[in-house]
Amino acid sequence: MLRGLIVSLSVLPSIAFAEAGSAGYYVWIAVCCALVLLMQAGFLMIEGGLVRSKNAVNVILKNFTDIGLGTMGFWLVGFGLMFGVNSTGLIGMSGFAPNVTSVEGALNLLYQMMFAATAATIMSGAVAERFSFIPYIIGALFITSLVYPIFGAWAWGGEEGAYGWLKSLGFHDVAGATVVHSIGGWCALGALLLIGPRFGRYSRKGAVHTIPGHNLPFVAIGGLLLWFGWFGFNGGAVERDFSNLGQLLLNTHLGAVGGVVGAVIMLAVTKQGFLMTRIVNGTLGGLVSVTAGCDVLLPVTSLIAGVIGGLIVVATANFLDRMKIDDVVGAVSVHGFCGAWGTLAVGLFYTGDMFNIERIVVQLVGIVVAFLWGVGASYGIFWCLNRVIDIRVSTRHEQRGLDVSEHKEIGYSDFMTSHVRADK
Amino acid sequence: MSSNNEDFYAQVVYTGLSRMTTDRNTIKSAFEFWHKKLSNRPFNIKEVVAYLERYAGLSTAEKKALFIAMQAASNKLPSELEVLPGYLTGGDDVPEASVPVAENLSSHNIVSARVLQSMASQVKRLDREAFAELATDLADVGFDEVSTLTNQALLAWSQANLSGLALPKIIAVDECKNLFHAFYLLCTELVGPVATDDITNVAVAETAKIEQAIDFDPRDLL
């Protein structure tokens, strides 16, 4: 009897572990959904902090509403386009407005909705302080419903035997450096090319006027929230048996660490001063740089990818400034350029198969296609919208600030009384 | 327009103005404006009211009073209307000599001039080169959004090295807002948006202390 009891006790843990295997996976994915949603708070704080106080409500509200409208659009149309039956390799043709009830189906849908919201919200900060609210949310709806899912269908869509065309080539982007971040960054670039800089940012006589954000502590906290949330963003790519969870999380963290180092080095070299805004963005650039390959990179190559990401953030932000492209929060640098770099890094640093030319070429194809699709689609959507409704606010509204002119709310009413009257 | 008709319409305009306000200086300024700009055109009450609204910044109540009084006067015979007082025909009972110039001006006029003057002074303190450019740009370009009279005032201001801005006596609130915005954009071009916002905030805070700010809040310019 005693022997029987011992045998039973020795078997119990393995039974419990087996049952918890799938349950644990679902719980982890649910946690990842929440973490990715928390990233929106990070975006919101960074963008809110990097604009002038008279535009804080506007940019924060854009972040809020694009989660709502964007994820609704993705549920309605985008999910089907991205993950529906994809016999052509171009777009999915089933699964629109899915009514899934299974644990796995619902969690997968929820997780993908969070990704879609991330792709949309990247743009809001770049075009802040002059992009009208209504056209912005309409544009965000198009991006989450069409632009993001169509590229997603190419890179992630389909199923065994009928994958998206990029996936069929062997394109690797495990957590969306290109699919989510580059597409978001390139959409921002398309919108920026159309809408132009904030008035006074670049004078007609060539002067560049810096417009610092109103709350840099917000920016730092936002950066840390994003760093924290990124464990869910990349961690959701975990295998069912959790065999690669440690690798995903460690590489994610090392990417961020590398981003800090890279940004600091670049700022020191360019003698710009150790700008907190650039270092926070460098961290995010590092995180984006390991997002495509956190499952196939080693810790050391993740660190290298992150360092280069940090360098890229600072260098490309300066480049865009020289080109008079007024990206308020550095979204194009962080998400567009670092997304492209991170995707290329997979080709360069793929563990056990480094510098494989074939893989590098495939990754480059994905990078170029994402650039053309993101910039082109975004430019086209906003160009069309601009025929119907002015996407840019008037200079008078820019002067007054979008909080008052678009929302009749003041972000800091206690100490902005000398500015404008919200009741007018 | 015959001389008789012009005399009659002058009486109609005077009657309207005198029902709208008892302030002789306002009546004189508005009447002179009508005489200079509109007396040679076919008489149209709506047009007269619209022009005076634009250049004198009339309130809704003043506009209504002016319109009704002119409408009623235009249906009367010239003999039934009041004759023009001496201060409108060049007689000796002109009150303005004894009245300080400031009393001629509306609150929004004084407040607007003070805000712009303060902004210019701050640009001078901030960046002498930008200040010199500000004066040059004002003289060279002028603003499309404001009247010729206002642009002339700005030209005079720039020639005086941006000191002692005197806006036209009759200027509408909307024109003051346009003027402020155009000036704000010019400052933004020269010293940048953030410095311009700071300058504006200081100018508004300073101007809020003057007496006329009770009638016209400088924040209403923004």
Interface residues (C-beta under 8 A of the other chain):
Chain A: R52 K54 R198 F199 G200 R201 S203 R204 K205 A207 H209 T210 I211 P212 T395 R396 Q399 R400 S418 H419 V420 R421 K424
Chain B: H181 Y184 L185 T188 E189 L190 V191 G192 P193 V194 A195 T196 D197 N201 V204 A205 A208 D217 R219 D220 L222
